[in-house]
């Protein structure tokens, strides 16, 4: 009987984030059999992070919270979606932080701009998912295809967007000889 593979703790019960982490790990390490578990870990930031710095902090906090809660695992992953307003418009993206006992990895997803109608609702205090639901007439899109799926007609959905962020966050784990081991906080 084979023993279960390395345990990956995903700091969210959101099915999109869990699927993205699973997909990213399986794409980067297809020969390994990971065990994935979802737990709640607070981001410690606003429900709708409003900058790249706040979004990255949310992902870090989630990964660290997962590590504190499930210290016997092999990997801990925090995923945080955010927005940032600029003179060019409001854009959306996510940060992913992956921790192990020896190292850490960080990755950011692709960035895309939001339509003015959605941006105005977010500026008015709505979370991006809620604004998407209002504009598109959907329910709970943030646990489904997300803004990116709605805007691309599912050419890429939220899972795919986040999965790419997981893949790039795993680069130090795929290339440990090129990245120094880091025991410090992310």
Buried (B, 14 or more C-beta within 10 A) or exposed (E): EEEEBBBBBBBBEBEBBBBBBBBBBBEBBEEEEBEBEBBEBEBBBEEBBBBBEBBBBBBBBBBBBBBEBBEEBBBBBBBBBBBBBEEEEBBBBBBBBBBBEEBBBBBBBBEBBBBEEBBBBBBEEBBBBBBBBEBBEBEEBBBBBBBBBBBBEEEBBBBBBBBBBBBBBBBBBEEEEEBEEBEEEB
